[in-house]
Amino acid sequence: FTNTRWLEGSGVGINSFGFGQKIGSGVIGISATVLSFGDLPVTTVDLPEGGQGTFRPNLANIGIAYSKEFSNSIYGGLLVRVISESIANIRSQGVAFDAGIHYVTGPQDNVHFGIALKNVGPPMAFEGDGMSVQGLLVTGSDQLTLEQRSERFELPSLLNIGASYDFHFTEVHRMTLAANFTSNSFTRDQIAVGVEYAFKKMFHIRGGYLWEDGVTNEDERATVFTGPSGGISVDLPFGNEKQSAFAIDYGYRATNPFSGVHSIGLSISL
């Protein structure tokens, strides 16, 4: 479970839940993500300042995933998500797919390569009573209801290509260097680098930087994110032979404006 305070101060929150179960050489998983925007004022053409109450947008997706170990070094996975976006009188639904391959090599399985294609699916469109307007005929007093058709829109697909290298200094100390390239369909391409230090597989601290063209110039930056990020995780083993674990995670991404993105997660491995 993860709770994210998206752009702290904006009132937007994200709650995510996931469950995975191993089946043979594969794992099947179920996930759900719900966005909360809080109460927004109702505005119209005649009342642009509001005064007619509030409404709450709904945005959620539910996913089913399956991953499989094809060999000791090749892993693959597929995720299918159902997307739902709506307000009181307008809605849109669609489906999206994620797929990825993970390759592991090296003397200690310490070299990792991965590629993932995300959020690929057919175009979506909005529909509902909110797309209707009422008007009078020019030549009479009869009132008609006209339904406007929404333009279909493409999903913001992206491609990730990444690699990482693990340095095992001793049995209790590990450091990982990672890099990732993201090709976005509608926004600028991005390059991310990061480092993680782990102690006894129980304590993890990490930091990273996300770069895209113009990110260091406030006038040219096309994203709210300014680059730096960081996080910390604590894994607490329990049970017979300490095979199970309870983990707490915290992550932060710097933004301007707003006061960053904060994520807190809890997980249990049985």
C-alpha positions as CSV (number, residue, x, y, z in Angstrom):
1,F,0.0,0.0,0.0
2,T,1.3,3.5,-0.9
3,N,-0.1,6.9,-0.1
4,T,1.3,9.8,-2.2
5,R,0.7,13.5,-1.4
6,W,1.0,14.7,-5.0
7,L,2.4,18.3,-5.3
8,E,2.2,19.0,-1.6
9,G,-0.2,21.9,-1.1
10,S,-2.4,21.2,-4.1
11,G,-4.8,18.8,-2.2
12,V,-4.2,16.0,-4.6
13,G,-3.6,12.5,-3.2
14,I,-2.9,9.1,-4.7
15,N,-3.6,5.8,-2.9
16,S,-2.2,2.6,-4.5
17,F,-2.7,-1.1,-3.5
18,G,-1.1,-4.2,-4.8
19,F,-1.1,-8.0,-4.2
20,G,1.1,-10.6,-5.7
21,Q,1.1,-14.4,-5.5
22,K,3.7,-16.8,-6.9
23,I,2.3,-19.5,-9.2
24,G,5.0,-22.0,-10.4
25,S,7.7,-20.0,-12.3
26,G,5.5,-17.0,-12.5
27,V,3.7,-14.4,-10.4
28,I,0.2,-13.0,-10.8
29,G,-0.7,-9.7,-9.3
30,I,-3.6,-7.3,-8.8
31,S,-3.3,-3.6,-8.3
32,A,-5.5,-0.6,-7.9
33,T,-4.8,3.2,-7.9
34,V,-7.3,5.9,-6.9
35,L,-6.6,9.7,-7.2
36,S,-8.3,12.2,-4.9
37,F,-8.7,15.8,-6.0
38,G,-10.8,17.0,-3.1
39,D,-13.8,19.3,-3.5
40,L,-13.6,21.7,-6.6
41,P,-16.0,24.6,-7.2
42,V,-18.6,24.2,-9.9
43,T,-18.2,26.9,-12.5
44,T,-20.3,27.6,-15.7
45,V,-20.2,30.1,-18.6
46,D,-22.7,32.2,-16.7
47,L,-21.1,31.8,-13.3
48,P,-17.3,31.6,-13.9
49,E,-16.5,32.4,-10.3
50,G,-18.5,29.5,-8.9
51,G,-21.2,29.7,-6.2
52,Q,-23.1,26.6,-7.3
53,G,-21.5,24.1,-4.9
54,T,-18.7,21.7,-5.4
55,F,-17.9,18.4,-7.2
56,R,-15.3,15.6,-6.9
57,P,-13.5,14.2,-10.0
58,N,-12.9,10.5,-10.0
59,L,-9.9,8.9,-11.5
60,A,-9.0,5.2,-10.9
61,N,-7.4,2.2,-12.6
62,I,-7.4,-1.5,-11.8
63,G,-4.7,-3.8,-13.2
64,I,-4.0,-7.5,-13.5
65,A,-0.4,-8.5,-14.1
66,Y,1.5,-11.7,-14.8
67,S,5.3,-12.1,-14.8
68,K,7.3,-15.2,-15.6
69,E,10.9,-16.4,-15.2
70,F,11.8,-17.7,-18.7
71,S,15.4,-18.7,-17.6
72,N,17.9,-17.9,-14.9
73,S,18.6,-14.6,-16.5
74,I,15.5,-13.5,-18.5
75,Y,12.2,-12.3,-16.9
76,G,9.1,-10.8,-18.6
77,G,5.8,-9.4,-17.6
78,L,2.5,-8.0,-18.9
79,L,0.0,-5.7,-17.1
80,V,-3.5,-4.9,-18.3
81,R,-5.2,-1.9,-16.7
82,V,-8.8,-0.7,-16.9
83,I,-8.9,3.1,-16.7
84,S,-11.9,5.2,-15.4
85,E,-12.2,9.0,-15.3
86,S,-15.4,10.8,-14.5
87,I,-17.3,13.7,-12.9
88,A,-21.0,13.7,-12.0
89,N,-22.2,13.9,-15.6
90,I,-19.2,13.1,-17.8
91,R,-17.2,9.9,-17.9
92,S,-14.5,8.1,-19.9
93,Q,-13.3,4.5,-19.8
94,G,-10.4,2.7,-21.5
95,V,-7.8,0.0,-21.3
96,A,-4.0,0.2,-21.3
97,F,-1.2,-2.3,-21.5
98,D,2.3,-2.4,-20.0
99,A,5.0,-4.9,-21.0
100,G,8.6,-5.4,-20.0
101,I,11.7,-7.6,-20.2
102,H,14.4,-7.9,-17.5
103,Y,17.8,-9.4,-18.2
104,V,20.2,-10.4,-15.4
105,T,23.9,-11.3,-15.9
106,G,27.3,-10.9,-14.2
107,P,29.3,-13.2,-11.9
108,Q,27.0,-12.4,-9.0
109,D,23.8,-11.6,-11.0
110,N,24.8,-8.0,-10.4
111,V,24.3,-6.6,-13.9
112,H,20.7,-5.7,-14.9
113,F,19.2,-4.5,-18.1
114,G,15.5,-3.7,-18.7
115,I,13.1,-2.3,-21.2
116,A,9.4,-1.5,-20.7
117,L,6.7,-0.1,-22.9
118,K,3.9,1.5,-20.7
119,N,0.4,2.9,-21.1
120,V,-0.3,1.6,-24.6
121,G,-3.9,1.4,-25.6
122,P,-6.7,2.6,-27.9
123,P,-7.8,6.2,-27.8
124,M,-10.4,7.3,-25.2
125,A,-13.2,9.8,-25.3
126,F,-15.6,11.5,-22.9
127,E,-19.4,11.0,-23.0
128,G,-22.4,11.7,-20.8
129,D,-25.1,14.2,-20.1
130,G,-22.5,16.9,-19.4
131,M,-21.8,16.9,-23.2
132,S,-25.4,18.1,-23.9
133,V,-26.5,21.7,-24.2
134,Q,-30.0,23.2,-24.5
135,G,-31.0,26.0,-26.8
136,L,-33.9,27.6,-28.7
137,L,-34.5,27.4,-32.4
138,V,-33.8,30.7,-34.3
139,T,-37.2,30.7,-36.0
140,G,-39.3,29.6,-33.0
141,S,-39.6,29.0,-29.3
142,D,-39.1,25.3,-29.3
143,Q,-36.2,24.2,-27.0
144,L,-33.8,21.5,-28.2
145,T,-31.1,19.5,-26.5
146,L,-28.0,19.1,-28.5
147,E,-25.3,16.5,-27.7
148,Q,-21.7,17.5,-28.4
149,R,-19.3,14.8,-29.4
150,S,-15.9,14.7,-27.6
151,E,-12.7,14.4,-29.6
152,R,-10.9,11.2,-28.9
153,F,-7.5,11.5,-27.3
154,E,-4.4,9.2,-27.2
155,L,-3.0,7.8,-24.1
156,P,0.4,9.2,-23.0
157,S,2.5,6.2,-23.8
158,L,6.2,5.9,-22.9
159,L,9.2,3.7,-23.3
160,N,11.8,3.0,-20.5
161,I,15.3,1.6,-21.2
162,G,17.4,1.1,-18.0
163,A,20.5,-0.6,-16.6
164,S,22.0,-1.0,-13.1
165,Y,25.1,-2.5,-11.6
166,D,25.4,-3.9,-8.0
167,F,28.7,-3.5,-6.1
168,H,28.8,-6.1,-3.3
169,F,31.6,-4.8,-1.0
170,T,30.9,-7.4,1.7
171,E,28.0,-9.6,2.7
172,V,26.3,-6.7,4.5
173,H,27.2,-3.8,2.2
174,R,25.9,-3.2,-1.3
175,M,25.8,-0.1,-3.5
176,T,23.8,0.0,-6.8
177,L,24.3,2.5,-9.6
178,A,21.4,2.9,-12.1
179,A,20.5,4.9,-15.2
180,N,17.3,5.1,-17.2
181,F,16.2,6.7,-20.4
182,T,12.5,7.6,-20.9
183,S,11.0,8.4,-24.3
184,N,7.6,10.2,-23.7
185,S,5.0,10.4,-26.5
186,F,3.8,13.9,-25.6
187,T,6.4,15.4,-23.3
188,R,10.2,15.8,-23.4
189,D,12.5,12.8,-23.2
190,Q,14.2,12.2,-19.8
191,I,17.4,10.7,-18.4
192,A,17.5,9.6,-14.8
193,V,20.5,8.5,-12.7
194,G,20.4,7.1,-9.2
195,V,22.4,5.4,-6.5
196,E,21.3,3.2,-3.6
197,Y,23.1,1.9,-0.5
198,A,21.9,-1.2,1.4
199,F,23.0,-2.5,4.8
200,K,22.2,-6.1,5.7
201,K,19.3,-6.0,3.2
202,M,17.4,-4.2,6.0
203,F,18.3,-0.5,5.6
204,H,18.2,1.2,2.2
205,I,18.9,4.8,1.3
206,R,18.8,6.2,-2.2
207,G,19.1,9.4,-4.2
208,G,18.6,10.3,-7.8
209,Y,18.4,13.1,-10.4
210,L,16.0,13.4,-13.4
211,W,17.1,15.5,-16.3
212,E,15.3,16.8,-19.3
213,D,15.9,19.6,-21.7
214,G,15.4,22.9,-19.9
215,V,14.9,21.4,-16.4
216,T,17.5,23.8,-14.8
217,N,16.0,26.9,-16.3
218,E,12.7,28.0,-14.7
219,D,11.6,29.9,-17.9
220,E,12.2,26.8,-20.1
221,R,11.2,24.0,-17.8
222,A,8.2,22.1,-19.1
223,T,7.6,20.0,-15.9
224,V,7.0,20.8,-12.3
225,F,9.8,18.5,-11.2
226,T,13.2,20.2,-10.7
227,G,15.4,17.0,-10.8
228,P,16.4,15.8,-7.3
229,S,14.8,12.9,-5.6
230,G,15.5,10.6,-2.6
231,G,14.1,7.9,-0.4
232,I,14.7,5.5,2.5
233,S,13.4,2.0,3.2
234,V,13.5,-0.2,6.3
235,D,12.9,-4.0,6.0
236,L,12.1,-5.8,9.3
237,P,12.3,-9.6,8.9
238,F,10.1,-11.9,11.0
239,G,8.8,-15.5,11.2
240,N,10.6,-18.8,10.9
241,E,14.2,-18.3,9.7
242,K,13.3,-14.7,9.0
243,Q,11.8,-15.6,5.6
244,S,9.1,-13.0,5.9
245,A,9.5,-9.2,6.1
246,F,7.6,-6.0,6.9
247,A,8.9,-2.9,5.0
248,I,8.4,0.8,5.3
249,D,9.3,3.1,2.5
250,Y,9.5,6.9,2.1
251,G,10.2,8.8,-1.2
252,Y,10.5,12.4,-2.1
253,R,10.7,14.3,-5.4
254,A,11.5,18.0,-5.5
255,T,9.1,20.4,-7.3
256,N,8.7,24.0,-8.1
257,P,6.1,25.3,-7.5
258,F,4.5,23.4,-4.6
259,S,6.4,21.6,-1.8
260,G,7.4,18.3,-3.5
261,V,5.8,14.9,-3.9
262,H,5.9,12.7,-0.8
263,S,5.2,9.0,-0.8
264,I,4.8,6.6,2.2
265,G,4.5,2.9,1.5
266,L,3.9,-0.3,3.6
267,S,4.5,-3.8,2.4
268,I,4.5,-7.4,3.7
269,S,6.3,-10.3,2.2
270,L,5.2,-13.8,3.4
